């Protein structure tokens, strides 16, 4: 696992955006796995700026998002379909027909989950998977104790996750209890993974992911098994790590090492 520690949130976001931009520039028809949540907002702002100011094109890109709430139609203002259109898709030149998210209002969510996993495979798999991390160590909506061999499926959301997402809904009771999420095993099949975490609130989860044991209690720890996983942190998110001196030594200022 490559651990890049940057001085602050802005620098960490820029570093993660740079990795995405390099991937798309090198492979204009890349398949990107995309994530949602507050951590991704400045990242999508940065990518939209690179499109506007630097000519970074997403015209040939295919995208697959990690998750969607069950019961929400794509036009629901709290759906991840809406989030992605507002924060990213409508701000760049990506072809809407090449963007994919799980269908939260599918008549048969289990069947829709299986179809979504198959669609990722049919597209040739994910070239670069973007990830955030929940305070409880989840990636996607793979909550603690999620199978590390899981595929895209329905997950029951923890109370902590629902409370974290309550700010997007009118009340806690209206916050969805279930979601379709890409599974841990599907995430690990991506050719590269980039996880962005910022802020002290993520420090405990980051420790569990990077230096804790491989365990379903911290689903993000499965990234320890990935041959090309990069974790991009600001100093606050890295504050609970024991080996920060080593990470800085290998990747000074969060840059590439001589062997990257």
C-alpha positions as CSV (number, residue, x, y, z in Angstrom):
1,X,0.0,0.0,0.0
2,X,1.4,3.4,-1.1
3,X,0.7,6.0,1.6
4,X,1.1,9.6,0.5
5,X,0.8,12.2,3.3
6,X,0.2,15.8,2.2
7,X,0.3,18.9,4.4
8,X,-3.4,19.8,4.2
9,X,-6.7,19.0,2.6
10,X,-6.2,21.1,-0.5
11,X,-2.8,19.5,-1.2
12,X,-4.3,16.0,-0.7
13,X,-7.2,16.7,-3.0
14,X,-4.9,18.1,-5.7
15,X,-2.6,15.0,-5.4
16,X,-5.6,12.6,-5.8
17,X,-6.9,14.6,-8.7
18,X,-3.5,14.5,-10.4
19,X,-3.6,10.7,-10.2
20,X,-7.0,10.6,-11.9
21,X,-5.9,13.1,-14.5
22,X,-2.8,11.1,-15.3
23,X,-4.9,8.0,-15.8
24,X,-7.4,9.6,-18.1
25,X,-4.6,11.4,-20.1
26,X,-2.7,8.1,-20.5
27,X,-5.8,6.1,-21.4
28,X,-8.6,8.4,-22.7
29,X,-11.1,5.4,-22.7
30,X,-10.3,4.5,-19.1
31,X,-13.0,2.9,-17.0
32,X,-13.2,4.9,-13.7
33,X,-14.9,3.7,-10.5
34,X,-16.3,6.8,-8.8
35,X,-17.3,7.5,-5.2
36,X,-19.6,10.0,-3.5
37,X,-19.7,11.8,-0.1
38,X,-18.3,15.0,1.3
39,X,-14.6,14.0,0.8
40,X,-15.2,13.8,-3.0
41,X,-16.7,17.3,-3.4
42,X,-13.4,19.2,-3.6
43,X,-11.9,16.4,-5.8
44,X,-14.7,16.8,-8.4
45,X,-14.3,20.5,-8.2
46,X,-10.6,20.1,-9.0
47,X,-11.3,17.7,-11.9
48,X,-13.9,20.0,-13.3
49,X,-11.4,22.9,-13.2
50,X,-8.8,20.8,-15.0
51,X,-11.4,20.1,-17.7
52,X,-12.3,23.8,-18.0
53,X,-8.9,25.3,-17.7
54,X,-6.5,22.6,-18.9
55,X,-8.5,20.7,-21.4
56,X,-8.7,17.5,-19.5
57,X,-11.3,15.4,-21.4
58,X,-13.6,12.7,-20.1
59,X,-15.3,12.2,-23.5
60,X,-14.1,8.6,-23.9
61,X,-14.3,7.6,-20.2
62,X,-16.8,5.1,-18.8
63,X,-17.7,5.3,-15.2
64,X,-19.3,3.1,-12.5
65,X,-20.3,4.5,-9.2
66,X,-19.9,2.4,-6.0
67,X,-23.4,2.7,-4.6
68,X,-26.9,4.0,-4.5
69,X,-29.7,4.1,-1.8
70,X,-32.5,1.6,-2.2
71,X,-35.8,3.3,-2.8
72,X,-34.5,6.5,-4.3
73,X,-35.2,7.3,-8.0
74,X,-32.4,8.8,-10.1
75,X,-34.1,12.2,-10.0
76,X,-34.5,12.3,-6.2
77,X,-32.4,15.2,-4.9
78,X,-30.7,13.0,-2.3
79,X,-29.8,10.2,-4.8
80,X,-26.3,9.6,-5.8
81,X,-27.4,9.9,-9.4
82,X,-28.3,13.5,-8.6
83,X,-25.1,14.0,-6.6
84,X,-23.0,12.9,-9.6
85,X,-24.8,15.0,-12.2
86,X,-24.6,18.1,-10.0
87,X,-21.0,17.7,-8.7
88,X,-19.3,16.2,-11.8
89,X,-21.1,14.8,-14.8
90,X,-22.7,18.1,-15.8
91,X,-19.5,20.0,-15.4
92,X,-17.3,17.9,-17.8
93,X,-17.6,16.4,-21.3
94,X,-18.4,12.8,-20.2
95,X,-21.0,11.0,-22.3
96,X,-24.1,10.5,-20.0
97,X,-24.7,7.1,-21.7
98,X,-21.3,5.9,-20.4
99,X,-22.0,6.8,-16.8
100,X,-23.4,4.0,-14.6
101,X,-24.8,3.9,-11.1
102,X,-26.8,1.1,-9.3
103,X,-30.6,1.5,-9.8
104,X,-31.9,2.3,-6.4
105,X,-35.5,2.1,-7.4
106,X,-35.2,-1.2,-9.3
107,X,-38.2,-3.5,-8.9
108,X,-35.8,-6.3,-7.9
109,X,-32.7,-4.8,-6.2
110,X,-31.0,-8.2,-5.9
111,X,-31.3,-8.8,-9.6
112,X,-30.1,-5.3,-10.3
113,X,-27.1,-5.8,-8.1
114,X,-26.0,-8.9,-10.1
115,X,-26.6,-7.1,-13.4
116,X,-24.5,-4.2,-12.2
117,X,-21.5,-6.5,-11.3
118,X,-21.8,-8.2,-14.7
119,X,-21.9,-4.8,-16.4
120,X,-18.5,-3.9,-14.8
121,X,-17.1,-7.1,-16.0
122,X,-18.4,-6.6,-19.5
123,X,-16.8,-3.2,-19.6
124,X,-13.4,-4.8,-19.0
125,X,-13.2,-4.0,-15.3
126,X,-12.2,-0.8,-13.5
127,X,-8.9,0.8,-14.4
128,X,-8.9,3.2,-11.5
129,X,-11.2,3.0,-8.5
130,X,-11.7,6.1,-6.4
131,X,-12.6,5.5,-2.8
132,X,-13.4,7.4,0.4
133,X,-13.5,5.8,3.8
134,X,-16.2,6.0,6.5
135,X,-15.4,6.7,10.1
136,X,-16.2,3.1,10.8
137,X,-13.9,1.9,8.1
138,X,-16.4,1.2,5.4
139,X,-15.6,1.5,1.7
140,X,-18.6,1.9,-0.6
141,X,-21.4,0.9,1.7
142,X,-19.5,-2.2,2.8
143,X,-20.1,-1.8,6.5
144,X,-18.1,-3.5,9.3
145,X,-18.3,-7.3,9.1
146,X,-18.9,-7.1,5.4
147,X,-17.5,-10.1,3.6
148,X,-14.1,-9.4,2.0
149,X,-15.1,-11.7,-0.8
150,X,-18.4,-9.9,-1.5
151,X,-19.8,-8.8,-4.9
152,X,-22.3,-6.0,-5.7
153,X,-25.3,-6.6,-3.4
154,X,-27.7,-5.1,-0.9
155,X,-26.3,-3.9,2.4
156,X,-28.1,-2.7,5.6
157,X,-26.6,0.6,6.7
158,X,-25.3,1.1,10.2
159,X,-26.9,3.7,12.5
160,X,-23.5,5.6,12.5
161,X,-23.6,5.7,8.7
162,X,-27.2,6.9,8.6
163,X,-26.4,9.6,11.2
164,X,-23.4,10.7,9.1
165,X,-25.7,11.0,6.1
166,X,-28.7,12.5,7.9
167,X,-27.6,16.0,7.0
168,X,-28.7,15.3,3.4
169,X,-32.2,14.4,4.4
170,X,-35.1,16.1,6.3
171,X,-34.8,13.8,9.3
172,X,-33.0,10.6,10.5
173,X,-36.1,8.6,9.9
174,X,-36.0,9.6,6.2
175,X,-32.4,8.5,5.8
176,X,-32.4,5.2,3.9
177,X,-31.7,2.0,5.7
178,X,-30.5,0.0,2.7
179,X,-28.2,0.5,-0.3
180,X,-26.9,-1.3,-3.3
181,X,-23.1,-1.3,-3.1
182,X,-20.2,-2.7,-5.1
183,X,-18.6,-5.4,-3.0
184,X,-15.2,-5.6,-1.5
185,X,-14.0,-8.3,-4.0
186,X,-15.3,-6.3,-6.9
187,X,-13.3,-3.2,-5.6
188,X,-10.2,-5.3,-5.3
189,X,-10.4,-6.4,-9.0
190,X,-9.8,-2.8,-10.1
191,X,-6.4,-2.4,-11.6
192,X,-5.6,0.6,-9.4
193,X,-7.3,1.9,-6.3
194,X,-6.9,5.5,-4.9
195,X,-8.4,6.2,-1.5
196,X,-8.7,9.9,-0.4
197,X,-9.1,10.7,3.3
198,X,-8.9,14.1,5.0
199,X,-9.6,15.4,8.5
200,X,-9.0,14.1,12.0
201,X,-12.4,12.4,12.1
202,X,-11.0,9.8,9.6
203,X,-7.8,9.2,11.5
204,X,-8.9,6.1,13.5
205,X,-10.4,4.5,10.3
206,X,-7.2,5.2,8.4
207,X,-5.1,3.6,11.1
208,X,-7.3,0.5,10.9
209,X,-7.0,0.4,7.1
210,X,-3.2,0.9,6.8
211,X,-1.7,-0.5,10.0
212,X,-4.4,-2.5,11.6
213,X,-5.0,-6.2,11.0
214,X,-6.7,-7.4,7.9
215,X,-10.3,-7.8,9.2
216,X,-13.9,-7.5,8.1
217,X,-14.4,-5.2,11.1
218,X,-12.5,-2.6,9.0
219,X,-13.5,-3.4,5.4
220,X,-11.1,-0.9,4.0
221,X,-8.2,-3.0,5.4
222,X,-8.8,-5.3,2.4
223,X,-6.8,-2.8,0.4
224,X,-3.8,-4.3,2.1
225,X,-4.3,-7.1,-0.4
226,X,-4.3,-4.9,-3.4
227,X,-1.1,-4.7,-5.5
228,X,-1.6,-1.1,-6.6
229,X,-3.5,0.7,-3.8
230,X,-2.6,4.3,-3.1
231,X,-3.9,6.1,0.0
232,X,-3.8,9.9,-0.1
233,X,-4.0,11.7,3.2
234,X,-3.7,15.0,4.8
235,X,-1.7,15.3,8.0
236,X,-4.9,15.2,10.1
237,X,-6.2,12.0,8.6
238,X,-2.7,10.5,9.1
239,X,-2.4,11.6,12.7
240,X,-3.1,8.2,14.2
241,X,-0.5,6.3,12.1
242,X,2.6,5.0,13.9
243,X,4.9,4.8,10.8
244,X,4.5,8.3,9.4
245,X,8.2,8.9,9.4
246,X,8.6,6.0,7.1
247,X,5.8,7.1,4.8
248,X,7.4,10.5,4.5
249,X,10.8,8.9,3.9
250,X,9.5,6.8,1.0
251,X,7.3,9.5,-0.5
252,X,8.6,12.9,0.5
253,X,5.8,15.6,0.4
254,X,3.5,12.9,-0.8
255,X,5.4,12.5,-4.1
256,X,6.4,9.5,-6.1
257,X,9.4,7.4,-5.1
258,X,12.2,6.7,-7.5
259,X,10.7,3.3,-8.2
260,X,7.2,4.4,-8.9
